[in-house]
Amino acid sequence: MSPVCGYTQKARQVPGQNGFIDKHTVVKAQIQGIELLSTLKMRSKELSLSVKQAIIRLKKQNKPIREIARTLGVAKTTVWNILKKKERTGELSNTKRPGRPRKTTVVDDRRILSLVKKTPFTTVGQIKNTLQEVGVCVSKSTIKRRLHQSKYRGFTTRCKPLVSLKNRKARLEFAKQHLTKPSQFWNKIQWTDETKINLYQGDRKRRVWRRKGTAHDPKHTTSSVKHGGGSVMAWACMAANGTGSLVVIDDVTADKSRRMNSEVFRAILSAHIQPNAAELIGRRFTVQMDNDPKHTAKATKELLKGQKWNVMQWP
């Protein structure tokens, strides 16, 4: 290699960490770095409001666009666009973008609501399958958003006793008759009832689509019946002034059978009605009982009549 060629070769090299590096390599790395920086700027977020205000402030100081861009580290076109927007609209805030188009039409939204109103216990998966049958392919999340926008939420159903239509009408009439009763009337009532407490009961919950405030609508509730594994039968009473005795049926029956029949019920009434009424209400009181067969038995009615207790007529 001639000295000239050797000199030329050295001239095309620059010192590096591990010897000399070819200048072409340096230039190529610089170009790649500029491209990478440009890519990062393209992916960066919009300028903050403080930077935009700084651009306007510098422009009012008669600074050229090139100097403003160099001072703030932004592109000249960005500075120019911000100045033009300020001149045209007088605003610096970012305009709201429309975002991705909605996956459902107004008709689709109505169909989703119609399915929920018609069958409140339907699941999101069932709604999705129904929409697919008519050519509408949306995700479960989209269906949930449409329901949430219409103020529908998934709730666990309230468990209510099964009441026939006849009893509903009778209870409504009872409520209307006693709607305007004064507090003195209710203070004289001794409320009594017995219940079976299930020790083992299924924990399965059902969810229902409904609007807020419609929890007790019959379409949004599940019926319950008395059942379960082991149980404890108890009788209790209360009044406006507080609670009375709590009687476990095992303590009353001789054979510990937990069988609540008319005979056991009469024994409880004879032992606990008068003492609890004297403590909670006074001499004059009214006994409340529902229409359980033990309560309406002939022997129970004779006991109540013999004791001369006032009994509230229950629907």
Helices and strands as residue ranges (DSSP letters): H 3-11, E 13-16, E 19-22, H 23-43, H 49-60, H 65-72, H 76-89, H 106-118, H 124-133, H 140-149, E 152-156, E 158-161, H 165-177, H 183-187, E 189-198, E 207-211, G 218-220, E 221-224, E 231-239, E 242-248, G 249-251, H 262-280, E 286-288, H 293-296, H 298-307, E 310-311
